[in-house]
Amino acid sequence: MTLATIELCPAGPAQATLIVLHGLGADGTDFIPMCDAMDLAAVGPVRCVMPRAPERPVTLNNGMVMRAWYDILGSDLQRREDEAGLRDAVRRVHALLDREIARGVPAQRIVLAGFSQGCAIALLAGLRYPQRLAGLAGLSGYLPLAASTAAERHPANQATPIFLAHGRNDGMVPMARGAAGRDALLALGYPVEWREYPMEHSVCMEEVQALNQWLLRVLAPSQP
């Protein structure tokens, strides 16, 4: 269940952690430039952890083996979900969160983020984690197993800030799908910040800058 990780570590002991989950067929290295572009000095030493999803055949891609957090059974992401794969990914990410806590970073100083498939797992795992996290961030993704969220969410993260961003021209995960997840979370009382950009299934600099500012807020050191 242990995930291999790529990490950017501060010179001294980390006081906060940003975990970024990559998308389908990608790799943790994809988000090194994004982490490098952010300025989080104001919150203290931050460790950036970029895990690598297991390799598996992906049905939508004709069974091609690639890094994937779960199988994509078809283009309808809501009606045909790989529930077993999704729940396995949650267990793996929860173990990763537990490891960060064991390394000395409290849960409330950890942000769990992800892009596309990684966004789906960040939301799925974060809402069910039994300790309060600093925040959840999802880029160009959606809320999986949406019908079970109300029953399975953990009260520890009911007030955890959520940052969601999407491209208006996204042909892989249509923005309407991301917005449906936003609306479902808002209906359950979660504090969601929503951003949209004139881009396709990608990340833009304006989005990274907005995420940077949000991270500075949710990771701001508590006042004595």
GUDREN-542980 format. One record per atom (N, C-alpha, C, O, CB): residue in one letter; x, y, z. Coordinates in steps of 0.2 Angstrom, whole numbers, plus 5000, padded with zeros to 4 digits. Atoms other than C-alpha are relative to their C-alpha. Glycine has a CB too. Layout:
AXYZ...
END
This chain:
M500449945000M500050005000M500450065000M500250124999M499550005006T499649954999T501550115002T500150034993T500250004988T500749995003L499949975006L501650244988L500850034999L501050065004L499550064999A499449965002A503350304980A499950075000A499450094997A500349974994T500149935000T503550484982T500650044997T501250024998T499850035007I499549965002I504550624974I499950065005I499450095006I500050024992E500149954995E504950764987E500550064999E501050054997E500149975007L499649945000L505550944988L500050025007L499550045010L499750064996C500049994993C506150965006C500450065002C500950084998C500449945003P499749944998P506651125015P500649985004P500849925005P499550045005A499450014997A508351145023A499949975007A500349935009A500450065000G500150024993G507651125040G499449965001G499149944996G499950075005P500650044999P506251025048P499450034997P499350094998P499949995008A500649985003A504651045039A499550025005A499349985010A499749954995Q500549984996Q503251145047Q499349994997Q498850005000Q500150075002A500650015004A501951115034A500249954994A500749954992A499750064997T499950055005T501650985020T499550024994T498950034996T500049935002L500550005006L500851005002L500149944997L500749924994L500250074996I500050065003I500450844995I499650014993I499050034993I499749945004V500349995006V500050844976V499949944996V500449904995V500450064996L500150065003L499250704967L499950014992L499550054990L499349965003H500049995007H499550694948H499449974997H499049935000H500749974997G500550025004G498350654934G500149934997G500749904998G499850054995L499950075004L498050494923L500650004996L500750054991L499349994997G499550015004G499550434915G500650055001G501150054997G499850014993A499549964999A500650564922A500549985006A500549925007A499750075002D499550024995D501950564936D500150065005D499950125003D500749984997G499949954995G502350654952G500550064998G500450125000G500349985006T499649955002T503750754943T499750054996T500050114995T500649974995D500449955004D502450844933D499950065004D499850125001D499349974997F500249944996F502150964947F500650035004F500550075009F499449985005I499449964997I503951004952I500050074998I500150125002I500649964998P500049935002P503851164942P499450045003P499650105005P499950014992M500549964997M502151214950M500250015007M500250075010M499449965000C499849994994C502851184967C500650055001C500650095005C500349945004D499549955000D504451284963D499850074999D500150125001D500549984994A500249945002A503451424956A499650045006A499550105006A499550004994M500449974994M502551454973M500550035005M501050005006M499549955003D499749974994D503151564987D499649995006D499250035008D500250084998L500450014993L502651495004L500550015006L500349995011L499849925000A499649994995A504051565014A499750035006A499950025012A500550054997A500349964994A502851665025A499749945005A499549965010A499450044997V500350054995V502151495032V500549965003V500449915007V499549964996G499550044998G503851425036G500249954996G500049944990G499849975007P499850055005P504751275029P499549954998P499149925002P500649965004V500550045003V503651175018V500349944996V500749954992V499550044995R499850065004R503850995011R499549994995R498949994997R500249945005C500450025006C503150964994C500149924999C500649904997C500150044994V500050075001V502650784992V499649984994V499050004994V499849965006M500350025006M502250714975M500049924999M500549904996M500350044994P500050085000P501750524976P499949984992P499650024988P499449975004R500150035007R501750414960R499449955001R499549905005R500649974998A500550055000A500150314957A500249944998A500749934994A499450034996P499850065003P500250134954P499949994993P499550034990P499649945004E500150025007E500350064936E499449955000E499449905003E500649984996R500650045001R498749984930R499750004993R499850064990R499550015005P500449995006P497749944914P499450055001P499150055006P499849934997V500549955000V496550084910V499549984994V499749994988V500350074999T500550035005T494950024901T499950054995T499950034989T499449995004L500249955005L494550194893L500650004994L500550024989L499950065003N499450005004N496350184885N500249934997N500749924996N500650035003N499950065003N496050014878N500549955004N500849915001N500350014993G499650054995G496849924893G500850025000G501149985003G499949944997M499349985000M498550024891M500250005007M499850035011M500150064996V499849994993V499550014907V500350065001V500850084997V500549945001M499749934999M499950184914M499950015008M499549975011M499750054996R500149984993R500050264931R499350035001R499150084997R500550065002A500749984999A498250284937A499849995007A500049945010A499549974995W500250014993W497450314954W499449955000W499349915005W499850065003Y500650055001Y495950204948Y499949994993Y500150034989Y499450025004D500250015007D495250134932D499550054998D499150075001D499849934999I500549965003I494250244920I499649954996I499949934990I500350064996L500450055003L492850124914L499750034994L499549994989L499549975004G500349975006G492150244901G500050085001G500250115006G499249985000S500049935000S491850424897S499550035004S499650095006S499950034993D500549984996D490350444908D500349995007D500349935010D499349975000L499650014994L491350474924L499649995006L499849975012L500450065002Q500450014995Q489850474935Q499649935001Q499549905006Q499550065000R500450065000R488850324930R500449935000R500149885003R499550004994R499650065000R490250204928R500750025004R501250045001R500249974993E499449984996E491550224942E500349945003E499949895005E499750045006D499650064997D492850104948D500150015007D500550035010D500750004997E500049994993E492350104966E500549965004E500849995008E499349985003A499550034997A493549974971A500750035000A501150045005A500149924998G499349975002G495050064963G500050075004G500550095007G500150014993L500049934996L494450234971L500149995007L500550035010L499350034999R499950024993R494350154988R500749985002R500949995007R499549955003D499350024999D496050074986D500450065001D500950075005D500249954995A499649945000A496750244982A499950045006A500450075009A499850054994V500149964994V495950324997V500449975006V500750015010V499350005002R499650034995R496850195008R500750025000R501050035004R499949925000R499349985001R498450235000R500250075002R500750085005R500249994993V499949934999V498250425002V500050015008V500350055010V499650044996H500049994993H497750405020H500649985003H500850015008H499449965003A499450024998A499250305023A500650054999A501050065004A500249934997L499549955002L500350445015L499950065005L500450085008L499950024993L500149944995L499450575027L500349975007L500650015010L499350015000D499750024993D499850465042D500750005000D501050025006D499749925001R499350005000R501650455037R500250075001R500750085004R500349974993E499849934999E501750645036E499950025007E500450055010E499650044995I500149994993I501050655053I500549975004I500850005009I499349985003A499550044997A502250525059A500750044999A501250035004A500149934998R499449965001R503650635052R500050075003R500550105003R500150014992G500049944996G503150775063G499650064998G499650115001G500750025000V500449945002V501950885053V499349985002V499049935000V500050014992P500750014998P500250895061P499550004994P499650034989P499850055006A500550005005A498750855051A499750074998A499650084992A499449965002Q500249935002Q498151035052Q500550054997Q500350104995Q499750035007R499549965004R499751095043R500149964994R500649974991R500650005004I499950045007I499450975028I499550024996I498950024997I500049925002V500449995005V498651025012V500049944995V500649924993V500150074996L500050055005L498050885000L499750034994L499250054994L499649945003A500249975007A497950934982A500149954995A500449904995A500450074999G499950045006G497750854965G499750034994G499350084994G499749945002F500249985006F497550874947F499649944996F499849894996F500650034995S500450055003S496150784937S499849945004S499549945009S500449984993Q500150064996Q496150604943Q500350015007Q499949995012Q500449944997G499749984994G497250674957G499550045004G499550035011G500750035000C500549964997C495950804961C499449955003C499249965009C499750054995A500650054997A494550664963A500249965006A499949965011A499949954994I499850044994I495650564975I500150055006I500050035012I500649964998A499949954995A496150724985A499350015004A499350025010A500350064997L500749984997L494250764988L499849945003L499549945009L499550024994L500350064997L493750584991L500449985006L500149965011L500149944995A499650024994A495150545003A500050065006A499950045011A500849994998G500049954995G495250715011G499350015004G499450025010G500150074997L500749994996L493350725016L499949945004L499549955009L499550004995R500150064995R493450555024R500649995005R500649945009R500049944995Y499450014996Y495150575033Y499850025008Y499450075008Y500650054998P500349994994P494850565052P500450065004P500250075010P500049945004Q499749944996Q495950715057Q500050064996Q500050064989Q500849995001R500149945004R495750895052R500650024996R501250034999R499850065005L499449985005L496850945037L499950084999L499450115001L499949974993A500049935001A497351125033A499650024994A499350084994A500750034999G500449985006G496451125016G500049944995G500549904995G500350064997L500150045006L495951025000L500050044994L499750094994L499449955001A500049965006A496351084983A500049964994A500349914994A500750044999G500150045006G495751014967G500050044993G499650094993G499349975000L499949975007L496251064949L499749964995L499949904994L500750024999S500250045006S495251014934S499849935001S499949894997S500550004994G500350064998G494350874942G499350005002G498950044999G500449975006Y500750014998Y492750814950Y499949965006Y500449945009Y499649964994L500150044994L491950734965L499849934999L499249934996L499550045004P500250075001P491950544964P499549985005P499550005011P500649964999L500550034995L490650434973L499650055003L499550055010L500449965005A500449944998A489650594975A499449985005A499350015010A499850054995A500650024996A488150504982A500149985007A499749985011A499649954996S499850024994S489050434996S500450055005S500550035011S500549945000T499649954996T489950595002T499650025007T500050025012T500150064996A500349984994A488650645015A500049955005A500149965011A499250014998A500050054995A488550475023A500849985003A500849965008A499749944997E499450024998E490450445023E500550055002E501050045005E500349964994R499649954998R491250615026R500150005007R499749975011R499750074998H499850004993H492150635042H499950075003H500150125000H500749985002P500149944997P491650775054P500650045001P500650105002P499650005006A499449974999A493450815057A500250064995A500550114996A500649955001N499849955005N493550905040N499450034997N499450064991N500349964994Q500649965002Q491850985039Q500150074999Q499850104994Q499449995005A499949935001A492551155040A500750014996A500950074996A500150045007T499449995004T494151125030T499950044994T499550024990T500349934999P500149965006P494351255016P500249964994P500649924994P500550065001I499950045006I494251184999I500150054994I499750104993I499449964998F499849965006F495051264983F499849964994F500149914993F500750035000L500150045006L494351214966L500150054994L499850104994L499249975000A499949965006A494851274949A499949964994A500049904994A500750035000H500250045006H494351224931H500150044994H500050114995H499349975001G500049965007G494651274913G499350004997G499049944997G500549974996R500649995003R493151334904R499949964994R499449934991R499850074998N500050035007N493651244888N500349925001N500549894996N500550034995D499750074998D494151074897D499649954996D499049944997D500049995007G500350055003G493750934885G500149935003G499749885001G500250004993M499950064997M494350794896M499549995006M499249945007M500750005003V500550004994V493350834912V499650074999V499950125002V500450005007P500449945001P492050964907P499950045006P499850015012P499349984997M500149954994M491851114918M499449995004M499349995010M500150074998A500750024996A490051064922A500149955005A499849955010A499549984994R499950064995R490650904930R500450035006R500250015012R500549954997G499749974994G491851004941G499550055004G499550055010G500650044998A500449954997A490551134945A499449965004A499249985009A499650044995A500450044996A489350994950A500349985007A499949975012A499849944996G499750024994G490550934963G500050065005G499950065011G500749984999R500049944996R490751114969R499350015003R499350035009R500250064996D500749994997D488851134971D499849955005D499549965010D499550004994A500150054995A488750964980A500350025007A500150015012A500249934997L499749984994L490051024992L499750065004L499750065010L500850014999L500349944997L489251194995L499449985004L499250005009L499950054995A500650024997A487651104998A500149965007A499649965011A499649964995L499850034994L488451005012L500350045005L500550025011L500549944999G499749954995G489151165020G500750015000G501050045005G499849985007Y499349995000Y490951155015Y500250074997Y499850104993Y500349954995P499849935003P491851325012P500449994994P501049974994P500450035006V499650015006V492351314994V500150064997V499750114996V499549964995E499849945004E493351444984E500049974993E500449924992E500650035002W500050025007W492951424965W500450044996W500250104996W499349984998R499749965005R494051484951R499949974993R500049914993R500750025002E500050035007E493851464932E500450044996E500550104997E499349994998Y499549975004Y495051504918Y499949984993Y499649934991Y500749985002P500050025007P495051514899P500549954997P500949984994P500050074996M499550055002M496051354897M499749944999M499149935000M500650005005E500350075001E495851174892E500249965006E500249985012E500349974994H499850044994H496351024903H500750015002H501249975000H499849924998S499349984999S497951104910S500050045006S499550055010S500350044994V499949954995V498651224923V500350064997V500750064993V500449975006C499749945003C498951404920C500350045006C500250035012C499450054997M499649964995M500051534929M499550045005M499650045011M500550054997E500549964996E498551634935E499749955006E499649975011E499450034996E500350054996E497851474943E500549995006E500349985012E499849944996V499450024995V499551434952V500050065005V500150055011V500649994996Q500049944995Q499551614959Q499450005004Q499550025010Q500050074995A500650004996A497751604965A500149945006A499949955011A499449994996L499950054996L498251434973L500550025005L500450005011L500249944997N499549974995N499751514981N499850045005N499950035011N500650034996Q500349964995Q498751644989Q499649975005Q499649985011Q499650064997W500450044995W497551524996W500449965005W500249955010W499549954995L499550044995L498951415003L500250045005L500350025011L500549974996L499749954995L499651565012L499550015005L499650025011L500250074997R500549984995R497951595020R499949935004R499849945011R499350024997V500250064996V497551415025V500649975004V500549935009V499749944996L499450034996L499351375031L500350065004L500950055007L500549984995A499849944996A499551545040A500249985007A499749955010A499650065000P499950024993P500451515057P499550035005P499350095004P500750025002S500549984995S499151525071S500450065005S501050055006S499849955004Q499849954995Q499351685082Q500149985007Q499649945009Q499650064999P500050034993P499951655100P499550045004P499450025010P500750025003
END
